[in-house]
Amino acid sequence: MQMTQNRRRFLTTLSAAGCASVLGGARSSAQDGPLETTTVRLAKISGICIAPQYVADELLRAEGFTDIRHLPTEAGVPAALSLARGDVDFTANFAPALMIAIDAGEPITMLGGEHIGCFELFAREGIRSILDLKGKAIGVQGLGSSQHVFVSSIAAHVGLNPTRDIQWITSSSPKPMELFAEGKIDAFLGFPPEPQELRARNIGRVIFNSAADRPWSQYFCCMLAAHRDYVRRHPVATKRVMRAILKAADLCITQPEQVAQRIVQAGFTPRYDYALQTLREIPYGKWREYDPEDTIRFYALRLREAGMIRATPGKIVAEGMDLRFWNELRRELKG
């Protein structure tokens, strides 16, 4: 009964927010033509920064989807490879992780941006800048993870060699965040809800925040991507999935309390307080203001500096991006 009431309140919120009126969604969907498929599989990762795709189910149903699945995968390059294998159809993922897979020839198409900034770099006392990380031990979920790729990018950007100058520490048990909390490593890059937990426990100090620190805060953090074949075979479905997720991004701004409750009830994260803090800190509402192509060109240069890709920015854009639907939806969803 409680879950039913919560779902009804959430649907009411969708309508009140102007982001998910079922009738409005149906009208705009009808203009796209008939759906080629009513199935969509979305990646489920440990982080909750990609909350829009976690709370888009009702919006997807309004768009005509009847079989909506959230399939667990690892964040970063592993999630990109899961997408490339066809295990999932769509995922929001850290832009450079997607680009590394595209550079390797994987069939992935980036469709647009989802949100700006979610990474925070925590360090022990005495470490005040990225340059101070030289020779230090940094904990990441794994080599190839979003955390590893991001720290490598910002390190290369300030002149460090991420391979030689940083000692990478990976551990499944205990996790890198706990190693940092125990003082066994020097720094840790977390994404929600990890930064929220570290701050609540008063552990470490933030020396870098991708939502606030330039130039990184001027570009998308996570991009929405799909398997290339899904986009080619199901263009109408692709646009409708994107519309649902972008509307859900708006909802993260207008109704963060309901969204936080929703992702906790659905099992995406256990802590309501950390979820709500995440939603209030990440600027989901800025997706209309940023240029996804600029994001790819910026990160392509950073990845080349770090020796992680060989392709030029132009090649990544030409072979790994399709902004047709993004451009249409920005005009349609003016806000």
Secondary structure, DSSP 4 states (H G I P E B T S, - for coil): -HHHHHHHHHHHHHHHHTS--HHHHHHHHHTT---S-SEEEEEE-S-STTHHHHS-HHHHHHTT--EEEEEE--SSHHHHHHHHHTS-SEEEEEHHHHHHHHHTT--EEEEEEEES---EEEE-TT--SSGGGTT-EEE-SSTTSHHHHHHHHHHHHTT--TTTS-EEE--SSS-HHHHHHTTSSSEEEE-TTHHHHHHHTT-SEEEEETTTSTTGGGS-SEEEEEEHHHHHH-HHHHHHHHHHHHHHHHHHHH-HHHHHHHHHHTTS-S-HHHHHHHHHHS-GGGGGTS-HHHHHHHHHHHHHHTTS--S-HHHHHHHHB--HHHHHHHHHT--
